[in-house]
Amino acid sequence: PPPAGAAHAYLRPHEIIAEPDAEGTALVRFVALTGPSVRLEVETGRDTPLVEVEMPKSVYVERGLKPGMRVSLRSTGGQVLSGA
């Protein structure tokens, strides 16, 4: 069962999926192409830190992601710590 009370989720950049979504609540702010990988910096709110998302370049191209695009984020893993 999920922990009761306050908790924090810790995700690695490759455990986050960004998908184009015109109604999405997140916004791609920066894209770095580094060899076969792509790193995105995504804004999820005014007073929150940017979220880093990492994916293979082929997935980035397939999804047509670019700076200024609205996206939805979801996780494929991570760790939830209660009371953090």
All heavy atoms as a GROMACS GRO file, in nm:
protein
  622
    1PRO      N    1   0.083  -0.121   0.000
    1PRO     CA    2   0.000   0.000   0.000
    1PRO      C    3   0.086   0.125   0.000
    1PRO      O    4   0.198   0.124   0.051
    1PRO     CB    5  -0.080  -0.010   0.129
    1PRO     CG    6  -0.006  -0.106   0.216
    1PRO     CD    7   0.073  -0.195   0.124
    2PRO      N    8   0.035   0.236  -0.055
    2PRO     CA    9   0.111   0.360  -0.054
    2PRO      C   10   0.129   0.411   0.088
    2PRO      O   11   0.048   0.383   0.176
    2PRO     CB   12   0.026   0.457  -0.136
    2PRO     CG   13  -0.105   0.391  -0.158
    2PRO     CD   14  -0.093   0.248  -0.118
    3PRO      N   15   0.237   0.486   0.112
    3PRO     CA   16   0.260   0.537   0.246
    3PRO      C   17   0.152   0.639   0.285
    3PRO      O   18   0.101   0.711   0.200
    3PRO     CB   19   0.397   0.604   0.237
    3PRO     CG   20   0.424   0.622   0.093
    3PRO     CD   21   0.342   0.524   0.019
    4ALA      N   22   0.119   0.644   0.413
    4ALA     CA   23   0.022   0.741   0.463
    4ALA      C   24   0.094   0.871   0.495
    4ALA      O   25   0.210   0.872   0.534
    4ALA     CB   26  -0.046   0.686   0.587
    5GLY      N   27   0.026   0.984   0.478
    5GLY     CA   28   0.085   1.115   0.511
    5GLY      C   29   0.169   1.170   0.398
    5GLY      O   30   0.162   1.127   0.284
    6ALA      N   31   0.252   1.267   0.434
    6ALA     CA   32   0.337   1.334   0.336
    6ALA      C   33   0.439   1.237   0.277
    6ALA      O   34   0.490   1.150   0.347
    6ALA     CB   35   0.408   1.452   0.401
    7ALA      N   36   0.467   1.254   0.150
    7ALA     CA   37   0.565   1.168   0.083
    7ALA      C   38   0.628   1.243  -0.033
    7ALA      O   39   0.571   1.341  -0.082
    7ALA     CB   40   0.497   1.041   0.034
    8HIS      N   41   0.745   1.200  -0.073
    8HIS     CA   42   0.814   1.254  -0.191
    8HIS      C   43   0.843   1.139  -0.286
    8HIS      O   44   0.882   1.031  -0.243
    8HIS     CB   45   0.945   1.320  -0.153
    8HIS     CG   46   0.926   1.453  -0.086
    8HIS    ND1   47   1.031   1.526  -0.039
    8HIS    CD2   48   0.817   1.526  -0.058
    8HIS    CE1   49   0.986   1.638   0.015
    8HIS    NE2   50   0.857   1.639   0.004
    9ALA      N   51   0.828   1.166  -0.414
    9ALA     CA   52   0.865   1.068  -0.517
    9ALA      C   53   1.001   1.107  -0.574
    9ALA      O   54   1.024   1.223  -0.606
    9ALA     CB   55   0.760   1.066  -0.627
   10TYR      N   56   1.088   1.010  -0.584
   10TYR     CA   57   1.221   1.032  -0.642
   10TYR      C   58   1.229   0.952  -0.771
   10TYR      O   59   1.215   0.830  -0.771
   10TYR     CB   60   1.330   0.989  -0.544
   10TYR     CG   61   1.334   1.079  -0.423
   10TYR    CD1   62   1.263   1.048  -0.309
   10TYR    CD2   63   1.407   1.198  -0.426
   10TYR    CE1   64   1.264   1.133  -0.199
   10TYR    CE2   65   1.409   1.282  -0.317
   10TYR     CZ   66   1.338   1.249  -0.204
   10TYR     OH   67   1.338   1.334  -0.096
   11LEU      N   68   1.250   1.023  -0.881
   11LEU     CA   69   1.255   0.962  -1.013
   11LEU      C   70   1.384   1.000  -1.083
   11LEU      O   71   1.428   1.114  -1.076
   11LEU     CB   72   1.137   1.010  -1.098
   11LEU     CG   73   0.999   0.988  -1.042
   11LEU    CD1   74   0.898   1.073  -1.115
   11LEU    CD2   75   0.962   0.842  -1.054
   12ARG      N   76   1.442   0.906  -1.154
   12ARG     CA   77   1.557   0.936  -1.240
   12ARG      C   78   1.504   0.989  -1.372
   12ARG      O   79   1.392   0.956  -1.412
   12ARG     CB   80   1.639   0.810  -1.261
   12ARG     CG   81   1.708   0.763  -1.135
   12ARG     CD   82   1.796   0.644  -1.165
   12ARG     NE   83   1.872   0.607  -1.049
   12ARG     CZ   84   1.845   0.501  -0.973
   12ARG    NH1   85   1.745   0.421  -1.002
   12ARG    NH2   86   1.919   0.475  -0.868
   13PRO      N   87   1.581   1.071  -1.442
   13PRO     CA   88   1.533   1.130  -1.568
   13PRO      C   89   1.482   1.029  -1.671
   13PRO      O   90   1.388   1.056  -1.743
   13PRO     CB   91   1.654   1.206  -1.620
   13PRO     CG   92   1.730   1.243  -1.496
   13PRO     CD   93   1.712   1.124  -1.404
   14HIS      N   94   1.541   0.909  -1.674
   14HIS     CA   95   1.498   0.808  -1.772
   14HIS      C   96   1.372   0.734  -1.725
   14HIS      O   97   1.318   0.653  -1.799
   14HIS     CB   98   1.611   0.709  -1.802
   14HIS     CG   99   1.650   0.624  -1.686
   14HIS    ND1  100   1.743   0.667  -1.594
   14HIS    CD2  101   1.607   0.504  -1.646
   14HIS    CE1  102   1.756   0.573  -1.502
   14HIS    NE2  103   1.674   0.473  -1.530
   15GLU      N  104   1.325   0.761  -1.603
   15GLU     CA  105   1.203   0.699  -1.551
   15GLU      C  106   1.079   0.788  -1.571
   15GLU      O  107   0.972   0.758  -1.520
   15GLU     CB  108   1.217   0.668  -1.402
   15GLU     CG  109   1.324   0.567  -1.372
   15GLU     CD  110   1.347   0.546  -1.224
   15GLU    OE1  111   1.339   0.643  -1.146
   15GLU    OE2  112   1.376   0.431  -1.185
   16ILE      N  113   1.095   0.895  -1.647
   16ILE     CA  114   0.986   0.988  -1.673
   16ILE      C  115   0.959   0.991  -1.823
   16ILE      O  116   1.051   1.004  -1.903
   16ILE     CB  117   1.020   1.130  -1.624
   16ILE    CG1  118   1.055   1.127  -1.474
   16ILE    CG2  119   0.904   1.226  -1.651
   16ILE    CD1  120   1.112   1.257  -1.422
   17ILE      N  121   0.833   0.980  -1.859
   17ILE     CA  122   0.793   0.985  -2.000
   17ILE      C  123   0.722   1.116  -2.026
   17ILE      O  124   0.631   1.154  -1.952
   17ILE     CB  125   0.700   0.866  -2.034
   17ILE    CG1  126   0.776   0.736  -2.018
   17ILE    CG2  127   0.642   0.880  -2.174
   17ILE    CD1  128   0.692   0.612  -2.034
   18ALA      N  129   0.766   1.187  -2.130
   18ALA     CA  130   0.702   1.311  -2.173
   18ALA      C  131   0.634   1.283  -2.307
   18ALA      O  132   0.698   1.234  -2.400
   18ALA     CB  133   0.804   1.423  -2.190
   19GLU      N  134   0.504   1.313  -2.314
   19GLU     CA  135   0.429   1.292  -2.438
   19GLU      C  136   0.359   1.421  -2.476
   19GLU      O  137   0.305   1.489  -2.389
   19GLU     CB  138   0.328   1.180  -2.419
   19GLU     CG  139   0.395   1.048  -2.386
   19GLU     CD  140   0.298   0.932  -2.383
   19GLU    OE1  141   0.265   0.884  -2.492
   19GLU    OE2  142   0.258   0.893  -2.274
   20PRO      N  143   0.357   1.454  -2.605
   20PRO     CA  144   0.287   1.575  -2.649
   20PRO      C  145   0.141   1.571  -2.603
   20PRO      O  146   0.076   1.467  -2.611
   20PRO     CB  147   0.296   1.569  -2.801
   20PRO     CG  148   0.410   1.478  -2.831
   20PRO     CD  149   0.414   1.380  -2.718
   21ASP      N  150   0.093   1.685  -2.554
   21ASP     CA  151  -0.044   1.694  -2.506
   21ASP      C  152  -0.083   1.841  -2.503
   21ASP      O  153  -0.037   1.916  -2.417
   21ASP     CB  154  -0.055   1.632  -2.367
   21ASP     CG  155  -0.195   1.633  -2.310
   21ASP    OD1  156  -0.285   1.698  -2.368
   21ASP    OD2  157  -0.217   1.569  -2.206
   22ALA      N  158  -0.166   1.884  -2.597
   22ALA     CA  159  -0.206   2.024  -2.606
   22ALA      C  160  -0.270   2.074  -2.477
   22ALA      O  161  -0.265   2.193  -2.446
   22ALA     CB  162  -0.301   2.045  -2.724
   23GLU      N  163  -0.329   1.984  -2.399
   23GLU     CA  164  -0.392   2.019  -2.272
   23GLU      C  165  -0.300   1.990  -2.153
   23GLU      O  166  -0.341   2.001  -2.038
   23GLU     CB  167  -0.524   1.941  -2.255
   23GLU     CG  168  -0.624   1.964  -2.367
   23GLU     CD  169  -0.669   2.109  -2.375
   23GLU    OE1  170  -0.693   2.170  -2.270
   23GLU    OE2  171  -0.680   2.160  -2.488
   24GLY      N  172  -0.177   1.950  -2.180
   24GLY     CA  173  -0.083   1.912  -2.075
   24GLY      C  174  -0.050   2.027  -1.982
   24GLY      O  175  -0.055   2.144  -2.021
   25THR      N  176  -0.015   1.993  -1.859
   25THR     CA  177   0.015   2.095  -1.759
   25THR      C  178   0.164   2.125  -1.750
   25THR      O  179   0.205   2.211  -1.673
   25THR     CB  180  -0.034   2.050  -1.620
   25THR    OG1  181   0.029   1.926  -1.588
   25THR    CG2  182  -0.185   2.033  -1.619
   26ALA      N  183   0.246   2.056  -1.829
   26ALA     CA  184   0.391   2.078  -1.828
   26ALA      C  185   0.434   2.140  -1.961
   26ALA      O  186   0.368   2.121  -2.064
   26ALA     CB  187   0.464   1.947  -1.803
   27LEU      N  188   0.547   2.212  -1.958
   27LEU     CA  189   0.595   2.283  -2.075
   27LEU      C  190   0.744   2.254  -2.096
   27LEU      O  191   0.823   2.272  -2.003
   27LEU     CB  192   0.573   2.433  -2.055
   27LEU     CG  193   0.605   2.525  -2.170
   27LEU    CD1  194   0.508   2.504  -2.285
   27LEU    CD2  195   0.598   2.670  -2.122
   28VAL      N  196   0.781   2.211  -2.216
   28VAL     CA  197   0.922   2.186  -2.248
   28VAL      C  198   0.993   2.321  -2.258
   28VAL      O  199   0.955   2.406  -2.337
   28VAL     CB  200   0.937   2.106  -2.379
   28VAL    CG1  201   1.086   2.089  -2.414
   28VAL    CG2  202   0.867   1.973  -2.370
   29ARG      N  203   1.095   2.341  -2.175
   29ARG     CA  204   1.170   2.467  -2.174
   29ARG      C  205   1.303   2.458  -2.248
   29ARG      O  206   1.350   2.556  -2.302
   29ARG     CB  207   1.196   2.512  -2.030
   29ARG     CG  208   1.075   2.562  -1.960
   29ARG     CD  209   1.033   2.690  -2.026
   29ARG     NE  210   0.920   2.750  -1.958
   29ARG     CZ  211   0.848   2.846  -2.010
   29ARG    NH1  212   0.877   2.893  -2.128
   29ARG    NH2  213   0.747   2.895  -1.945
   30PHE      N  214   1.366   2.339  -2.248
   30PHE     CA  215   1.500   2.327  -2.305
   30PHE      C  216   1.519   2.184  -2.355
   30PHE      O  217   1.470   2.090  -2.294
   30PHE     CB  218   1.604   2.359  -2.199
   30PHE     CG  219   1.746   2.343  -2.244
   30PHE    CD1  220   1.807   2.439  -2.324
   30PHE    CD2  221   1.820   2.232  -2.207
   30PHE    CE1  222   1.938   2.424  -2.366
   30PHE    CE2  223   1.951   2.216  -2.248
   30PHE     CZ  224   2.010   2.312  -2.328
   31VAL      N  225   1.591   2.170  -2.466
   31VAL     CA  226   1.623   2.038  -2.522
   31VAL      C  227   1.773   2.032  -2.548
   31VAL      O  228   1.829   2.124  -2.610
   31VAL     CB  229   1.546   2.013  -2.654
   31VAL    CG1  230   1.589   1.881  -2.716
   31VAL    CG2  231   1.396   2.016  -2.630
   32ALA      N  232   1.839   1.927  -2.502
   32ALA     CA  233   1.981   1.905  -2.528
   32ALA      C  234   1.998   1.772  -2.600
   32ALA      O  235   1.963   1.667  -2.544
   32ALA     CB  236   2.060   1.905  -2.398
   33LEU      N  237   2.048   1.778  -2.722
   33LEU     CA  238   2.075   1.656  -2.798
   33LEU      C  239   2.220   1.617  -2.774
   33LEU      O  240   2.311   1.694  -2.805
   33LEU     CB  241   2.054   1.683  -2.948
   33LEU     CG  242   1.911   1.723  -2.985
   33LEU    CD1  243   1.909   1.797  -3.118
   33LEU    CD2  244   1.824   1.600  -2.991
   34THR      N  245   2.240   1.501  -2.713
   34THR     CA  246   2.376   1.455  -2.681
   34THR      C  247   2.394   1.312  -2.732
   34THR      O  248   2.361   1.217  -2.664
   34THR     CB  249   2.402   1.460  -2.530
   34THR    OG1  250   2.298   1.389  -2.463
   34THR    CG2  251   2.405   1.602  -2.478
   35GLY      N  252   2.443   1.301  -2.855
   35GLY     CA  253   2.463   1.169  -2.914
   35GLY      C  254   2.330   1.097  -2.932
   35GLY      O  255   2.234   1.153  -2.984
   36PRO      N  256   2.321   0.972  -2.882
   36PRO     CA  257   2.198   0.895  -2.901
   36PRO      C  258   2.089   0.928  -2.799
   36PRO      O  259   1.980   0.871  -2.805
   36PRO     CB  260   2.246   0.750  -2.883
   36PRO     CG  261   2.361   0.761  -2.789
   36PRO     CD  262   2.428   0.893  -2.824
   37SER      N  263   2.116   1.020  -2.707
   37SER     CA  264   2.019   1.056  -2.603
   37SER      C  265   1.976   1.201  -2.615
   37SER      O  266   2.047   1.284  -2.670
   37SER     CB  267   2.079   1.037  -2.464
   37SER     OG  268   2.107   0.902  -2.441
   38VAL      N  269   1.858   1.229  -2.560
   38VAL     CA  270   1.805   1.366  -2.555
   38VAL      C  271   1.764   1.394  -2.411
   38VAL      O  272   1.704   1.308  -2.345
   38VAL     CB  273   1.684   1.382  -2.649
   38VAL    CG1  274   1.624   1.520  -2.636
   38VAL    CG2  275   1.724   1.354  -2.792
   39ARG      N  276   1.798   1.512  -2.363
   39ARG     CA  277   1.757   1.554  -2.229
   39ARG      C  278   1.666   1.675  -2.242
   39ARG      O  279   1.700   1.773  -2.310
   39ARG     CB  280   1.878   1.589  -2.143
   39ARG     CG  281   1.842   1.624  -2.000
   39ARG     CD  282   1.965   1.653  -1.916
   39ARG     NE  283   2.052   1.756  -1.972
   39ARG     CZ  284   2.034   1.886  -1.958
   39ARG    NH1  285   1.931   1.933  -1.892
   39ARG    NH2  286   2.120   1.971  -2.010
   40LEU      N  287   1.549   1.667  -2.179
   40LEU     CA  288   1.455   1.778  -2.178
   40LEU      C  289   1.451   1.838  -2.039
   40LEU      O  290   1.463   1.766  -1.940
   40LEU     CB  291   1.312   1.730  -2.211
   40LEU     CG  292   1.288   1.646  -2.334
   40LEU    CD1  293   1.142   1.605  -2.339
   40LEU    CD2  294   1.326   1.721  -2.458
   41GLU      N  295   1.433   1.970  -2.032
   41GLU     CA  296   1.401   2.035  -1.906
   41GLU      C  297   1.257   2.080  -1.920
   41GLU      O  298   1.222   2.152  -2.014
   41GLU     CB  299   1.494   2.152  -1.879
   41GLU     CG  300   1.634   2.108  -1.846
   41GLU     CD  301   1.728   2.222  -1.814
   41GLU    OE1  302   1.687   2.340  -1.821
   41GLU    OE2  303   1.844   2.193  -1.782
   42VAL      N  304   1.172   2.034  -1.826
   42VAL     CA  305   1.028   2.056  -1.835
   42VAL      C  306   0.980   2.132  -1.712
   42VAL      O  307   1.013   2.097  -1.599
   42VAL     CB  308   0.954   1.921  -1.847
   42VAL    CG1  309   0.805   1.942  -1.855
   42VAL    CG2  310   1.005   1.843  -1.968
   43GLU      N  311   0.903   2.238  -1.736
   43GLU     CA  312   0.845   2.319  -1.628
   43GLU      C  313   0.708   2.263  -1.594
   43GLU      O  314   0.624   2.243  -1.683
   43GLU     CB  315   0.833   2.463  -1.676
   43GLU     CG  316   0.776   2.557  -1.574
   43GLU     CD  317   0.762   2.696  -1.632
   43GLU    OE1  318   0.865   2.753  -1.674
   43GLU    OE2  319   0.649   2.748  -1.634
   44THR      N  320   0.684   2.238  -1.465
   44THR     CA  321   0.555   2.185  -1.423
   44THR      C  322   0.473   2.285  -1.342
   44THR      O  323   0.359   2.259  -1.311
   44THR     CB  324   0.572   2.056  -1.340
   44THR    OG1  325   0.651   2.087  -1.225
   44THR    CG2  326   0.639   1.947  -1.422
   45GLY      N  327   0.532   2.398  -1.309
   45GLY     CA  328   0.463   2.501  -1.233
   45GLY      C  329   0.556   2.617  -1.206
   45GLY      O  330   0.678   2.606  -1.223
   46ARG      N  331   0.499   2.728  -1.163
   46ARG     CA  332   0.580   2.849  -1.140
   46ARG      C  333   0.685   2.834  -1.032
   46ARG      O  334   0.796   2.879  -1.048
   46ARG     CB  335   0.488   2.965  -1.101
   46ARG     CG  336   0.425   3.027  -1.218
   46ARG     CD  337   0.360   3.155  -1.180
   46ARG     NE  338   0.344   3.228  -1.303
   46ARG     CZ  339   0.348   3.356  -1.315
   46ARG    NH1  340   0.364   3.430  -1.209
   46ARG    NH2  341   0.335   3.414  -1.431
   47ASP      N  342   0.650   2.778  -0.920
   47ASP     CA  343   0.742   2.772  -0.807
   47ASP      C  344   0.798   2.633  -0.784
   47ASP      O  345   0.829   2.596  -0.670
   47ASP     CB  346   0.671   2.823  -0.681
   47ASP     CG  347   0.631   2.969  -0.693
   47ASP    OD1  348   0.708   3.045  -0.753
   47ASP    OD2  349   0.523   3.004  -0.644
   48THR      N  350   0.810   2.555  -0.890
   48THR     CA  351   0.866   2.421  -0.877
   48THR      C  352   0.992   2.411  -0.961
   48THR      O  353   1.005   2.480  -1.063
   48THR     CB  354   0.766   2.313  -0.923
   48THR    OG1  355   0.733   2.337  -1.060
   48THR    CG2  356   0.639   2.315  -0.839
   49PRO      N  357   1.087   2.327  -0.920
   49PRO     CA  358   1.209   2.311  -1.001
   49PRO      C  359   1.175   2.244  -1.135
   49PRO      O  360   1.075   2.173  -1.147
   49PRO     CB  361   1.299   2.222  -0.916
   49PRO     CG  362   1.211   2.161  -0.814
   49PRO     CD  363   1.089   2.246  -0.800
   50LEU      N  364   1.260   2.268  -1.235
   50LEU     CA  365   1.242   2.201  -1.363
   50LEU      C  366   1.261   2.051  -1.346
   50LEU      O  367   1.341   2.006  -1.264
   50LEU     CB  368   1.343   2.254  -1.465
   50LEU     CG  369   1.326   2.400  -1.506
   50LEU    CD1  370   1.441   2.442  -1.597
   50LEU    CD2  371   1.193   2.423  -1.574
   51VAL      N  372   1.187   1.974  -1.423
   51VAL     CA  373   1.198   1.829  -1.423
   51VAL      C  374   1.285   1.789  -1.541
   51VAL      O  375   1.264   1.836  -1.653
   51VAL     CB  376   1.057   1.764  -1.437
   51VAL    CG1  377   1.068   1.613  -1.453
   51VAL    CG2  378   0.970   1.801  -1.318
   52GLU      N  379   1.384   1.703  -1.516
   52GLU     CA  380   1.468   1.653  -1.624
   52GLU      C  381   1.413   1.521  -1.675
   52GLU      O  382   1.382   1.433  -1.596
   52GLU     CB  383   1.612   1.634  -1.577
   52GLU     CG  384   1.685   1.764  -1.553
   52GLU     CD  385   1.832   1.743  -1.526
   52GLU    OE1  386   1.889   1.641  -1.569
   52GLU    OE2  387   1.890   1.830  -1.460
   53VAL      N  388   1.401   1.512  -1.807
   53VAL     CA  389   1.351   1.391  -1.873
   53VAL      C  390   1.457   1.348  -1.973
   53VAL      O  391   1.509   1.431  -2.049
   53VAL     CB  392   1.217   1.419  -1.946
   53VAL    CG1  393   1.169   1.294  -2.017
   53VAL    CG2  394   1.112   1.472  -1.849
   54GLU      N  395   1.490   1.220  -1.974
   54GLU     CA  396   1.590   1.169  -2.068
   54GLU      C  397   1.529   1.056  -2.149
   54GLU      O  398   1.456   0.973  -2.095
   54GLU     CB  399   1.711   1.118  -1.990
   54GLU     CG  400   1.828   1.080  -2.077
   54GLU     CD  401   1.948   1.039  -1.994
   54GLU    OE1  402   1.991   1.120  -1.910
   54GLU    OE2  403   1.993   0.926  -2.014
   55MET      N  404   1.557   1.056  -2.280
   55MET     CA  405   1.503   0.953  -2.367
   55MET      C  406   1.597   0.931  -2.485
   55MET      O  407   1.680   1.017  -2.516
   55MET     CB  408   1.364   0.993  -2.418
   55MET     CG  409   1.365   1.116  -2.508
   55MET     SD  410   1.201   1.173  -2.554
   55MET     CE  411   1.142   1.234  -2.398
   56PRO      N  412   1.582   0.816  -2.553
   56PRO     CA  413   1.660   0.796  -2.675
   56PRO      C  414   1.619   0.898  -2.782
   56PRO      O  415   1.504   0.940  -2.788
   56PRO     CB  416   1.621   0.654  -2.720
   56PRO     CG  417   1.567   0.588  -2.597
   56PRO     CD  418   1.504   0.698  -2.516
   57LYS      N  419   1.716   0.935  -2.864
   57LYS     CA  420   1.690   1.034  -2.970
   57LYS      C  421   1.576   0.988  -3.061
   57LYS      O  422   1.494   1.068  -3.106
   57LYS     CB  423   1.817   1.058  -3.049
   57LYS     CG  424   1.807   1.170  -3.148
   57LYS     CD  425   1.943   1.195  -3.211
   57LYS     CE  426   1.940   1.314  -3.304
   57LYS     NZ  427   2.074   1.340  -3.360
   58SER      N  428   1.568   0.858  -3.089
   58SER     CA  429   1.464   0.806  -3.177
   58SER      C  430   1.324   0.830  -3.120
   58SER      O  431   1.230   0.862  -3.194
   58SER     CB  432   1.484   0.657  -3.204
   58SER     OG  433   1.480   0.584  -3.082
   59VAL      N  434   1.309   0.819  -2.988
   59VAL     CA  435   1.180   0.844  -2.923
   59VAL      C  436   1.147   0.993  -2.930
   59VAL      O  437   1.034   1.031  -2.958
   59VAL     CB  438   1.182   0.794  -2.778
   59VAL    CG1  439   1.056   0.834  -2.703
   59VAL    CG2  440   1.200   0.643  -2.774
   60TYR      N  441   1.247   1.076  -2.907
   60TYR     CA  442   1.229   1.221  -2.915
   60TYR      C  443   1.179   1.262  -3.054
   60TYR      O  444   1.082   1.337  -3.067
   60TYR     CB  445   1.361   1.290  -2.882
   60TYR     CG  446   1.366   1.437  -2.912
   60TYR    CD1  447   1.305   1.528  -2.828
   60TYR    CD2  448   1.429   1.484  -3.027
   60TYR    CE1  449   1.309   1.664  -2.856
   60TYR    CE2  450   1.433   1.619  -3.056
   60TYR     CZ  451   1.372   1.708  -2.969
   60TYR     OH  452   1.375   1.842  -2.998
   61VAL      N  453   1.243   1.210  -3.157
   61VAL     CA  454   1.204   1.242  -3.295
   61VAL      C  455   1.064   1.189  -3.324
   61VAL      O  456   0.980   1.260  -3.381
   61VAL     CB  457   1.308   1.184  -3.395
   61VAL    CG1  458   1.258   1.195  -3.538
   61VAL    CG2  459   1.441   1.254  -3.379
   62GLU      N  460   1.035   1.067  -3.283
   62GLU     CA  461   0.904   1.005  -3.306
   62GLU      C  462   0.790   1.087  -3.243
   62GLU      O  463   0.684   1.103  -3.303
   62GLU     CB  464   0.904   0.864  -3.247
   62GLU     CG  465   0.774   0.790  -3.258
   62GLU     CD  466   0.784   0.655  -3.190
   62GLU    OE1  467   0.864   0.572  -3.236
   62GLU    OE2  468   0.712   0.633  -3.090
   63ARG      N  469   0.815   1.142  -3.125
   63ARG     CA  470   0.711   1.219  -3.056
   63ARG      C  471   0.703   1.364  -3.102
   63ARG      O  472   0.609   1.434  -3.069
   63ARG     CB  473   0.736   1.215  -2.906
   63ARG     CG  474   0.715   1.076  -2.851
   63ARG     CD  475   0.721   1.070  -2.702
   63ARG     NE  476   0.706   0.930  -2.662
   63ARG     CZ  477   0.756   0.878  -2.554
   63ARG    NH1  478   0.823   0.954  -2.470
   63ARG    NH2  479   0.738   0.751  -2.527
   64GLY      N  480   0.802   1.410  -3.178
   64GLY     CA  481   0.799   1.547  -3.230
   64GLY      C  482   0.810   1.653  -3.122
   64GLY      O  483   0.756   1.762  -3.138
   65LEU      N  484   0.879   1.622  -3.015
   65LEU     CA  485   0.892   1.717  -2.903
   65LEU      C  486   0.983   1.833  -2.941
   65LEU      O  487   1.078   1.816  -3.018
   65LEU     CB  488   0.945   1.646  -2.780
   65LEU     CG  489   0.856   1.534  -2.725
   65LEU    CD1  490   0.932   1.451  -2.623
   65LEU    CD2  491   0.729   1.592  -2.666
   66LYS      N  492   0.954   1.950  -2.884
   66LYS     CA  493   1.040   2.068  -2.908
   66LYS      C  494   1.014   2.171  -2.798
   66LYS      O  495   0.910   2.165  -2.730
   66LYS     CB  496   1.015   2.127  -3.045
   66LYS     CG  497   0.873   2.170  -3.069
   66LYS     CD  498   0.853   2.213  -3.212
   66LYS     CE  499   0.706   2.243  -3.234
   66LYS     NZ  500   0.675   2.276  -3.370
   67PRO      N  501   1.106   2.265  -2.778
   67PRO     CA  502   1.086   2.369  -2.677
   67PRO      C  503   0.955   2.446  -2.702
   67PRO      O  504   0.917   2.471  -2.816
   67PRO     CB  505   1.206   2.461  -2.694
   67PRO     CG  506   1.312   2.372  -2.754
   67PRO     CD  507   1.235   2.278  -2.844
   68GLY      N  508   0.887   2.477  -2.592
   68GLY     CA  509   0.762   2.550  -2.600
   68GLY      C  510   0.639   2.461  -2.613
   68GLY      O  511   0.527   2.509  -2.608
   69MET      N  512   0.660   2.331  -2.628
   69MET     CA  513   0.549   2.237  -2.646
   69MET      C  514   0.492   2.194  -2.512
   69MET      O  515   0.565   2.170  -2.417
   69MET     CB  516   0.599   2.115  -2.723
   69MET     CG  517   0.493   2.009  -2.749
   69MET     SD  518   0.561   1.873  -2.848
   69MET     CE  519   0.532   1.939  -3.010
   70ARG      N  520   0.359   2.185  -2.504
   70ARG     CA  521   0.292   2.133  -2.386
   70ARG      C  522   0.298   1.981  -2.388
   70ARG      O  523   0.283   1.918  -2.494
   70ARG     CB  524   0.147   2.178  -2.382
   70ARG     CG  525   0.135   2.324  -2.357
   70ARG     CD  526   0.030   2.353  -2.250
   70ARG     NE  527   0.048   2.487  -2.200
   70ARG     CZ  528   0.111   2.518  -2.087
   70ARG    NH1  529   0.160   2.425  -2.012
   70ARG    NH2  530   0.123   2.642  -2.049
   71VAL      N  531   0.324   1.924  -2.271
   71VAL     CA  532   0.336   1.778  -2.258
   71VAL      C  533   0.267   1.729  -2.131
   71VAL      O  534   0.240   1.807  -2.040
   71VAL     CB  535   0.484   1.734  -2.256
   71VAL    CG1  536   0.554   1.764  -2.386
   71VAL    CG2  537   0.559   1.795  -2.140
   72SER      N  538   0.242   1.600  -2.130
   72SER     CA  539   0.200   1.530  -2.008
   72SER      C  540   0.318   1.444  -1.965
   72SER      O  541   0.390   1.390  -2.049
   72SER     CB  542   0.080   1.440  -2.036
   72SER     OG  543  -0.035   1.517  -2.057
   73LEU      N  544   0.336   1.431  -1.835
   73LEU     CA  545   0.443   1.349  -1.780
   73LEU      C  546   0.384   1.230  -1.705
   73LEU      O  547   0.281   1.244  -1.640
   73LEU     CB  548   0.529   1.431  -1.683
   73LEU     CG  549   0.598   1.555  -1.739
   73LEU    CD1  550   0.672   1.628  -1.628
   73LEU    CD2  551   0.693   1.518  -1.851
   74ARG      N  552   0.453   1.118  -1.713
   74ARG     CA  553   0.417   1.002  -1.631
   74ARG      C  554   0.544   0.927  -1.598
   74ARG      O  555   0.645   0.942  -1.668
   74ARG     CB  556   0.313   0.914  -1.698
   74ARG     CG  557   0.354   0.848  -1.826
   74ARG     CD  558   0.238   0.769  -1.887
   74ARG     NE  559   0.272   0.721  -2.017
   74ARG     CZ  560   0.324   0.601  -2.042
   74ARG    NH1  561   0.345   0.516  -1.943
   74ARG    NH2  562   0.354   0.565  -2.165
   75SER      N  563   0.538   0.848  -1.494
   75SER     CA  564   0.659   0.777  -1.451
   75SER      C  565   0.652   0.629  -1.486
   75SER      O  566   0.544   0.572  -1.499
   75SER     CB  567   0.681   0.793  -1.301
   75SER     OG  568   0.583   0.720  -1.231
   76THR      N  569   0.770   0.570  -1.501
   76THR     CA  570   0.780   0.426  -1.527
   76THR      C  571   0.850   0.356  -1.412
   76THR      O  572   0.877   0.238  -1.419
   76THR     CB  573   0.860   0.399  -1.656
   76THR    OG1  574   0.993   0.450  -1.639
   76THR    CG2  575   0.793   0.462  -1.776
   77GLY      N  576   0.881   0.430  -1.307
   77GLY     CA  577   0.953   0.371  -1.194
   77GLY      C  578   0.964   0.474  -1.084
   77GLY      O  579   0.875   0.555  -1.066
   78GLY      N  580   1.074   0.470  -1.014
   78GLY     CA  581   1.097   0.565  -0.907
   78GLY      C  582   1.077   0.503  -0.771
   78GLY      O  583   1.051   0.384  -0.757
   79GLN      N  584   1.086   0.589  -0.671
   79GLN     CA  585   1.076   0.545  -0.533
   79GLN      C  586   0.998   0.649  -0.455
   79GLN      O  587   1.020   0.769  -0.472
   79GLN     CB  588   1.218   0.528  -0.476
   79GLN     CG  589   1.224   0.473  -0.338
   79GLN     CD  590   1.368   0.452  -0.295
   79GLN    OE1  591   1.461   0.514  -0.346
   79GLN    NE2  592   1.388   0.364  -0.200
   80VAL      N  593   0.907   0.604  -0.372
   80VAL     CA  594   0.828   0.695  -0.287
   80VAL      C  595   0.873   0.675  -0.144
   80VAL      O  596   0.875   0.564  -0.092
   80VAL     CB  597   0.677   0.667  -0.300
   80VAL    CG1  598   0.598   0.757  -0.205
   80VAL    CG2  599   0.632   0.690  -0.444
   81LEU      N  600   0.910   0.787  -0.079
   81LEU     CA  601   0.954   0.783   0.060
   81LEU      C  602   0.858   0.864   0.144
   81LEU      O  603   0.831   0.980   0.115
   81LEU     CB  604   1.096   0.842   0.073
   81LEU     CG  605   1.205   0.773  -0.011
   81LEU    CD1  606   1.336   0.847   0.003
   81LEU    CD2  607   1.219   0.628   0.032
   82SER      N  608   0.804   0.804   0.248
   82SER     CA  609   0.710   0.874   0.334
   82SER      C  610   0.785   0.962   0.435
   82SER      O  611   0.899   0.934   0.470
   82SER     CB  612   0.621   0.776   0.409
   82SER     OG  613   0.698   0.695   0.493
   83GLY      N  614   0.720   1.071   0.473
   83GLY     CA  615   0.779   1.160   0.572
   83GLY      C  616   0.901   1.233   0.523
   83GLY      O  617   0.976   1.290   0.602
   84ALA      N  618   0.926   1.234   0.394
   84ALA     CA  619   1.046   1.298   0.340
   84ALA      C  620   1.028   1.446   0.328
   84ALA      O  621   0.924   1.498   0.319
   84ALA     CB  622   1.082   1.238   0.205
   0.00000   0.00000   0.00000
